[in-house]
Amino acid sequence: MATVSKVFKDDTTVRAKLPTGAAVAALLAALVGLLTLAVVNIYSDMSASFSKSITLNAGIGPYSGKEVFWLSAWFVSWVALHFALRRKDLNLHKWFGAWLVGMAVATLLMYPPVFEFIADTLKGG
């Protein structure tokens, strides 16, 4: 439900202030999607059988399955977060800052030297 902001002096227009929860839900869903892609990428590097099992197209290999995980996580989390947050008025500055930090971490986890090191460490090699 939208709330109405106050009317300013000499201003005859009323501006509706929409809750910011839907925007935060979209930001967080993008983060969930990229973090899912990073985790699947690491696990794919750790396990040859998992890598083979998510290969949906031999031309591009396991990347095809990674994309399915990424898009599924993004879409499902967006729907769930939208319904959970759509009526809430959240601090966009705080959530955008958290999103930026999360995206930096997720991007770092996608960097080959980083995800290969993590996968080798978790494999014990």
N, C-alpha and C positions, 0 to 999 in steps of 0.2 A: 504494500500500500504506500503510495507516494505521500510525502509530507510537503507542506507548502512553506517556503521561506518567507521571511518578513518583507513587507513592502517598504522600499526606500523612499526617503523624502523626495518630493517632486517627481516621483516615478509612479505612473498609474498602472504599470504591469505587475502581474503576480507571477513569480517564477516558481515552478514546481521543482522540488529537490528530490531526485530519485535516490533510493537506497543504493549504496555502492557494493552490496554483496554480490550481485551478478557479475560485476567487473572483477572482483577478487576471485570469484569462482572460475572465471575464464583464465586468469593468470595462473592460479594454482593447478588447474587442469593441464595447462601447457607444461608446467614444471613436473607434474606427475608423469606425463607422457615421456618427457625427455629422461627423467630418472629411470623409468621402466626400460627405455631403450638402452641406457647405459648398463643397467644390471643384466639385461638379456645379452648384451654384447660381451660382457665379462664372462658370463656363464657359458656362452657359445665358444669363447676362447679356451675355457677350462675343459669342456666336455665335447669330444668329437662326435659322440652319439647324439647329443642334444643339437649340435650344429647341423648334423645330417638330418635330424628329424624336423627341423624348422625350415629346411630348404624346400620352398614351394615352386621355385623356378630354377632349373639347373643352370641357366644362363647367368644369373646373378648370385646364385648360391644361397647361403643362409641369410643374406641381407633381406630377401623377400619375407621370410618369417619374422625377422626382427621388426620390420615395418608393420606387420600385422599386430604384433604385441604393442608396439608404440601407439598405433592408431586406436586400437581397442582400449588401451589404458587411458589415453587422452579422452576419448569420447565418453566412456563409462564414468570416469571421474568428473568430467564436465557436467554431465546430466545430474549426477549425485550431488556435487557441490552446488550447482545452480539451485536445486530444490532446497538444499540445506541453508543456503546463504542469501537467497534472492530478496528477502524482506529485511535483511539486517543492514544497518548503516555502519560500515567499518571504516577505519582510518586508512585511506588509500596510500598515504605516504609510508606508513609502517609496513603495510602488506607489499607495496611495490619494492621497498628496500629488501624485505625478506625474499621476494621473488628474484630480485637481481642476484643476491647471494646464492640462492638455490640454483639458479641458472648457471652461474659461474662454476659451482661445484659439479653440476651435471655435465657441463661442457668439458671440464677438466677430466671427468671420468670417461669421456668419449675419446680423449687424446690417446693415440696408440701406445706411446711409452708408458702412460699411466695405467690403462686398462690391461696391458700385457703384463706389467709388473704385478698388479693386483691378482690377475688370473694365475700367474706363475707362483706367487706366494701362497694363494689358497690351494693350489694343486700340490704344493709341497716341493716344488722344483726350482 
